[in-house]
Amino acid sequence: MGGIILACLTALYALLFLFFIVGLLKTHRYKGPKATPSVSVVIPMRNEEEFAERTLEAVAAQDYIGEWEVICVDDRSTDRTREILEKFAATHPRFRVLSLPQDLPQIASPKKRALESAFKIAKNEVLLTMDADCIPRKSWITAMAGRFVDGICIVQGPKQNNGSRSMPHLYQKLETLGYTAMEAAGFSLGRPIVASAACLAYKKDLFFKVGGFGDLINLSSGDDDMLIHKMMKIPGTKVCYNLDKDAVIETAPVHTWKQLFNQRARWSSNGTNYESKSYILLLTLIYTYYIWMFVSPWCAIFLDFPWQWCVFSILPKIVVDFVFLSIASWKLKSKRRMLAFLPVELIQIPMIVFCVPAGISGMFRWK
């Protein structure tokens, strides 16, 4: 009976990544005419004095010929973030600063509150979000806004981690490549599963048509994939993935394993809160597969458990992941990321096994 369950979990994992591989192979670079809708870039910031000025300079250098503005939200920062934003905006007319009051009540997801506050005052047709530690390329707005053609109302762009050759940074670079490839696959098939607010654009009227973040405001994350899942319920919602090299946005990695664990726990915190029960079931089964891969070697060592059950669960994952990430590194022009494949594979299993319960139980913190 155990062998049948293991075979089913392994097959489920392989089929899921076959879906991703098919979607990834369908992605392509758009070569048609580009749109120039009016754009409001929204950047939420909380205690970002380390990155703020660098990010602002990169956004100010954009070459977009359409109408655009930038709304920087100071989300109750206690460092110099607000001072940096206001000084920059004073000499850059496109930039506005929205400072949220310090006495706002504490909620599970202050980032979503910051975003929605900015969306309410945004003047333009398209909302384009990024994170405070991201660096866009000069034609980023041009690349992202240009895809709003043929009725498309949601555009997801790629991101990549910069950083050093330290193991925490190498881990994030390859894992980010994997998540980015999953985004590309789902969007290319018209069935977005994951999304990233670090490089995401959608029509403002669509955001408010679904009630904004609504009940998601009480969840610790979900400003990206959960929101997109809501939007996809609107008939006729068309999405696309943007493979344009200028759409790539660079994001700073965290530097220590402790910070990485905290971040991944936060990302995992809403795993049981998705509206789709079938999606929660899928996540649960995949997580069960990870638990088995983590405990099976110990069972084989200390409980005289058959080694075959361990090998025939972990080996298929390694093969499937290698094929998927190899295609991703080719499509996203990140082949050097694959040099860290084996150590990242081994670290990822315990990382996910322990991050998920930590996230669901709230054992993480925001800035």
N, C-alpha and C positions, 0 to 999 in steps of 0.2 A: 504493500500500500504506500509506504514512504517513497519507494522508487517511482511510483506513478505520479505522486504529488511533485516530487523533484523534477521529473521529466516535464510535467505541465508548466511549472514555474520557469524552467529553462526555455521551453518552447515559447512561452509568453514573452519573455525578454527578447528572444531572437526575432519574433514576429513584430514586436514594437519597433525594434531598430531596423527591421526590413522596411517598415513604413517610413521611418526617418531617412533611410538610404534612398528609397524611391523619390521621396519629396526633395531630397538634396540634389539628386541627379536632374530633377526638373527645374531647378533654379537656373536663371539665366540673367545676363546683363541686358538691361533695357536700352534699346538703340533708337527708339522713336522720338517724336517731338516732346519737349518738356513743358510742363505747365509752370505758371508763375503766380500762384494764388498769394493772397496776403497772409503773412505768417506772424504768429506771436510765439517767440521762444520763451519758455518758462524754466527758470533754474531755482529750485528750492535750496536754501543754504542754512545750515545750523553749525556754528563754530567751525567755519571753513577758512579761517585766515591763512592757513598754510597753502591753500589752492586758489583762493578767490581771485586774486589779481591776475594770475596766469590764465585762468579760465576766461575772465572778462576780456583780456587782451585778444585771446584767440577768437572769441565770439565777435568782438568789435571789428575784426579784420575780414569778416565775411564779404563775399563779392556778389551777393544776391541782388539782382536787378529789380525784383518785385518789391512791394511794400512790406516792411518788416519792423518789428519792435522786439525788445527784450525786457521781460519782467523778472527781476531778481527778488526772491522772497527771503527776507531775513526772518527765520523762524526762531525768534526768541534767543538769539545768540548771546553768549556771555563773554565772548572774546572781541576782537576788533573787526569782525565780519561786517557789521552794519556800517562802521566808519569807512571801511574800504569801499563798500558798495556805493554809499552816498557820495564819496569823493569822486569815484569813477563816473557815476551818472551825471554829476555836475558838469562834466566836460564832454559827455557823449549823449546827444539829444535822443538817440533811439532807446536809451536805457531808462527804465523806471525801477524804483525800489519800493517794495511793499514790505513794511515792517509790522510783523504781528505782535500784539501786546504781550508783555511778559506774564500778565496774570491770566492768560487763557488756561482753561482747565486741562489737566493732563489726560491725553487719550492714547489708545493703543497705537494709532498711526498718525503722528503729527505731520509726517510728510504729505499724506493725502490731503489733510486740511490745508497745508501750505499751498499745494498745487491748485486745489479747488478755489481757494481765495484769489489766486492769480487769474484763474480761468474766468472768474466772474467779471474781472475788469479788463480782460483781454479785448483788444479792438478788432482783431483780424479773424480770417476764415479758418485757418489751420492752426492747431496747437501743436507745438513741437517741444518735447521735453528732453532734458538732459540732466546729468548729475553735476554737482559742484566740482568734483574731482576729475571731470572729463575734459579732454582737449579735442575740439572739432577741427577738421581740416578747413582750409580757406573756402572751399566750395561746398561745405556741408549743407547749408540751408538750400543752396541751389540744387544739390543732388536729392535731398529729401523732398522738398516741395515739388520738384519736377515730376515726381511719380504720381501726382494726383491728376491722372488722366483716365478717360474711359470709365468714369464712375467710381474709381477707387477712393475710399474714404479712410483707410487705415494703412500706414506705411511703417514697417519695421526695418530699422537699419542695423548693420553689424557693429559689434564692438570688439575690442581686443585689449588685453592687459599689457601695459608696459612694465618696466621693472628690471631687476637684476637677474643673475643666474642662481640666486639662493633657492633652496628647495621650496619654501613657501611660495615664492614668486613663480617658479616653474610649474608648480602644481596649479596655481590660479590661471596661468596662461593657457595650459592645455584644457583645463576644465571649462574655462570661458569659451574656448574654441568649440568644445562639445555642446555647451548650452546654446551658443550662437548658431551652430549647425542645426540643432533641434528646432530653434525658432525658424530658421530658413526653410526647413522641411515642412513644418506645419503650415506656414504662411503660403508656401508655394503650392500646396495641395488645397488651399482654401479652408484648412482646418487648424487654426492656430492652437497649439497646446501650451507653449510657453512664450513669454514675451519679455521685453526689457525696456523699462522707462528711461534708461540711459540714452536711448536713441530711438524714440518712438514719436510718430506724428499721427494725428487724426483730426477729422473735421470737428470744429467746436460745436456745431449744432447736433452732431451725433452724440457727443459727450453729454449734453444736457437733455437730449431725447431719452437717454437711458436713466436719467435721474442723477447724473454725476456719479460720484462714488457711493452715494446713498448708504446702504447698510454695510458697505465695505469699510466705512470710516472707523468702525470699531474693531477691525482686524489689523494685526501688526504689519502686514504687507498686503500686496494685491493691487498696487497702483498700476500694474502692468497686465499680467496674464488674466487675473480675475476681471479686470475692467474690460479687456478685450473679449472675454467669454460673454459678458453681458451685451456688448455691442454686437456680437455675432448673432444674437437672437433677433435682431431687427432684420426683417426680410430685405434682401437686396444689398446687404452690407458686403462690399468687395474689399479685399485686402491684397497686399503684395509685399514681397520681400525685396529689399533694395540691395543689390550686389555691386552697385557703383562704388568704385574705389574711393571716391570723395565722400561717400556716406559713412565710411568707417569712422568710429569715434574711439579715441584711446581713453582708457580709464585707469586710475592708479590702483595698484593692488594694496592689500593690507600687508604688514611686514612680519607678523609673528603667527605661529600656529594658534595661539590663544585668540588673537584677533580674527583669524580665519574661521576658527570654530564658532566664535560668537556670530560672525556674519552668516555662516551657513545654517546655524541654528535659527537665526531670524528668518532666513529664507524658507526654512522648513516649517515655520510656526503655523501656517495656515493649511497644512496638508489635509486636515479633516474638515475644513470649512468651505470647500468648493461646493457650489450648488448642485453640480452633477454627481449623483451617487455612483454612477458607473465610473466616473473619473476617479473618485475617492477609492473605489474598489480596485481600480487599476494601480493606483499609487500604493495601496496597501499590499497588493500581491507582489509588486516589484520590491517593496521594502522587505517583505517576507523572504524573498529570494536573496537579498543582501544579508539578512540575518543568518540564513543558512550558510552562505559562503563564508561568513565570519566565524561561525561556531564549528563548522564541519572539520577544519583542520585540528582543532582542539579535541574534538570528539575522537578523531582518528588516533591522536597521540595518547590520550589518557583513558579512553573508554573502549579501545580495541574496535573502533568503528571501521567499516570497510573504506579503504582509501579511495576506491572507485567512485563512491558517492561524492567525495570531496572534489576529485579531479574532474569528473564529468559535469560539475556545476560551474566551477571556476574557469576551466579551460574554454568552454563555449563563450563565456562573457568576454574573455580576453580576445578571442578571435573576432567576435562580433564588434567589439569596441575598436579593435585595430582597423578593421575594414571601414567602419563608419568614420573614424577620425582621420584615416588616410584620405578618404574622399573629401572630408571637410577641409583638411589642410590644403588639398589641391584647389577646391572651389574658392576658398577664402584666402588663398595665397599665404599660407602660414606653415609651410612644410617643416621648418626648423622646430616648431612646437613638438613634433613627434619624437624628438630625441629623448624627451622625458617620459615616454609612454609607460614603460614597465614600472618604474617607481611610483608614478601617479596612480596606475591601476591598483597597486597594492595598498597605497595609502587611502584611496577613495573608499574602499569597502568599510573599514572601521570608522572613517570620517562620517559617512552617511548613517551607519548603524547607530552612532552615538549622537549625531546632530539632530536627528528626527525627534527622539523623545525629549531632548533638551529644548528644542523649539516648541513642541506642542505643550510642554509644561511651563513655558515662559522663562526658561533659564538662559536669558540673553538680555542685552540692554542696547538701547539707542544711544546716540551721542548725548 
